[in-house]
Amino acid sequence: MLFLVVALFLFGALLGTAGHVPVSVTVVGGIAITAWLTVFFLRERRRSGMKGASR
């Protein structure tokens, strides 16, 4: 998943809207998205762990 985030970030920085804003804005946006995905991943992992424990 992390590889996909990095690949999409680089692709966006080279070709997408991220190419039209300053690099610092792009980096902050990438960090924010990575943090959001990390939190989501950890919450889902914890939720699936609780599901398995109830069986």
C-alpha positions as CSV (number, residue, x, y, z in Angstrom):
1,M,0.0,0.0,0.0
2,L,2.8,2.4,0.8
3,F,4.4,1.7,-2.6
4,L,1.1,2.7,-4.2
5,V,0.9,5.9,-2.3
6,V,4.5,6.9,-3.2
7,A,4.0,5.9,-6.8
8,L,0.8,8.0,-7.1
9,F,2.4,10.9,-5.3
10,L,5.4,10.9,-7.7
11,F,3.1,10.5,-10.7
12,G,0.9,13.4,-9.5
13,A,3.9,15.6,-8.9
14,L,5.2,15.0,-12.4
15,L,2.0,15.2,-14.4
16,G,-1.0,16.2,-12.4
17,T,-2.3,19.2,-10.5
18,A,0.6,18.9,-8.0
19,G,2.9,20.1,-10.8
20,H,1.2,23.5,-10.7
21,V,1.7,24.2,-7.0
22,P,4.9,24.8,-5.0
23,V,6.8,21.7,-4.0
24,S,6.2,22.5,-0.3
25,V,2.4,22.3,-0.8
26,T,2.7,19.0,-2.6
27,V,4.9,17.5,0.1
28,V,2.5,18.7,2.9
29,G,-0.4,17.2,1.0
30,G,1.5,13.9,0.5
31,I,2.3,13.7,4.2
32,A,-1.3,14.4,5.1
33,I,-2.6,11.7,2.8
34,T,0.0,9.2,4.1
35,A,-1.0,10.0,7.7
36,W,-4.7,9.6,6.9
37,L,-4.0,6.2,5.2
38,T,-1.9,5.1,8.1
39,V,-4.6,5.9,10.6
40,F,-7.2,4.2,8.4
41,F,-5.0,1.1,8.1
42,L,-4.3,0.9,11.8
43,R,-8.0,1.3,12.7
44,E,-9.1,-1.4,10.2
45,R,-6.4,-3.7,11.4
46,R,-7.5,-3.3,15.0
47,R,-11.1,-3.7,14.0
48,S,-10.4,-7.0,12.2
49,G,-8.3,-8.2,15.1
50,M,-11.3,-7.6,17.5
51,K,-13.6,-9.5,15.1
52,G,-11.4,-12.5,15.1
53,A,-11.1,-12.5,19.0
54,S,-14.9,-12.7,19.4
55,R,-15.2,-16.0,17.6
